[in-house]
């Protein structure tokens, strides 16, 4: 076992324990400290080195397998994959910068504006009903005093589904609901964002839905572009008010 691995020190970082283990092992694999075909430290070695639980170690190894960075051989151990490439991730927490947030929102704009247009052009009646249902669940969550992050993400995924190009929904699902950062990024300020802006979010969603329903492709693209642009502006404004950079 390579004693120079960055893994082999106690976990003190502010990020989640599983994410920290994944980040360290990924760095060791990509830097060559852990070579293709080499065996990872055992669970017991990693527990002893980091001070985390067996559950955290197992979750981290499962995440590495999902990223195709490692392979497990029953009864033998876990090994670095022969061919690896750095996984693409978008992760936010309370330590993320405003620039991180805005960068991802710009990425969403590039993907979702086209998705809205394709949904307006291609969506089946059943798919439009599903988008409508997702819209209604957002409103129900808002009315219940929730921040509606999961419902909001589901609405955007349903639009991506309605493109009838599986790559759009697959991309959004790969990013996950973290691309809607109002809960994870703003922490205690989330109630302020919710109180001031959720109604505006929903009005913008209504315009997107209306354009898709009426099969107005340019209007659907424009409504999605306006929604994501306004979202960026709201996050920028709130960050300024709170002194967040």
Buried (B, 14 or more C-beta within 10 A) or exposed (E): EEEEBBBBEEBEEEBBBBBBBBBBBBBBBBEEBBEEEBBBBEBEBBBEBBEBEEEBBEBBBBBBBEBEBBBBEEEEBBBBBEEBEEBEBBBBBEEBEBEBBBEBBEBBBEBBBBBBBBBBBBBEEEBBEBBBEBBEBBBEBBEEEBBBBBBBBBBBBBBBBBBBBEEBBEBBEEBEBBBBBBBBBBEEBBEEBBEEBBEEBBEBBBBBBEBBBEBBBEBBBBBBBBBBBBBBEBBBEBBEEBEBE
